Amino acid sequence: MDNQKILDVMAEVNGKAAEREELVEYIAIALLAKKNLFILGDTGQAKS
């Protein structure tokens, strides 16, 4: 997968998920690195 395609997918997801740019970036990094991502936060923070 090339860089531009990854950036395009991230931009599309960011367009649909308000105020989640940083989380989308972390998820992309975890997917590319084939590692798990643990998201910790308070109840009601839309982690799932």
Secondary structure, DSSP 8 states (H G I E B T S, - for coil): --HHHHHHHHHHHHHHSTT-HHHHHHHHHHHHHT--------TTS---
